Each structure stands twice: as C-alpha cells, then as structure tokens.
Amino acid sequence: MSEATAHAAIKETIESNDVVLFMKGTAKFPQCGFSAQVAQILNHLGVPYKDVNVLDDQDIREGIKSFTNWPTIPQLYVKGEFIGGCDIVREMFQAGELHALIHDKGIAHTNHG
C-alpha cells in the first residue's frame, strides 16, 4: 500500500466515525501501556469509539504518523479533529477538558467525568 493509499484509508476511517483511536492492540486487548491508558479513559467516560490496531497493518502504522505529522501512537481523533496522544489525552481528561470536548461535539457518552 502506498502512503497515499494509507492516508486515504485513514481519512475514510476518521470521517466515518465520531471517535477513532489508532492504537497498538485493540480496545479489549491493548498491547502497550499508552494505548491502554487512552482506551481506559474513553471507556471510563463511556464513549463509543472505533479502535484501529496499527500492529495489524504496517502501512497504517507508518501512515498515521505522517498523516498527522505526529511521531507516536496512540492517536485520538474526535469528529475528524486530531486531539493528540496519551499525554495530551490524559491531561485533558484530568482537567475535565476531554469530557467537555466530547459533550460539546455532541457525542453520546455514559459517564460525565
């Protein structure tokens, strides 16, 4: 798969889902601590999200880094907007900003903080 093809697949995934987490492993079985932390935060908030296991596809794994110009995984997208990686998501969660963003974007969730 070319980089352009990988970027097109990434763009389609982001546009087709309100919340997307590009991660190592899956929501049910994260395979790195950082991915596990972001999945745990989203699960705590009760936010439904699409998990994309970058370990399943080397082209997506490398393509997501160039797509956002962000060198690390996991990467969280909300309503097509790149939010950041583990540190940013964790800081936003702790400050209440992630819940506010989810709420402001109209994404259904079951826990409010």
Disulfide bonds with the S-S distance in Angstrom:
none
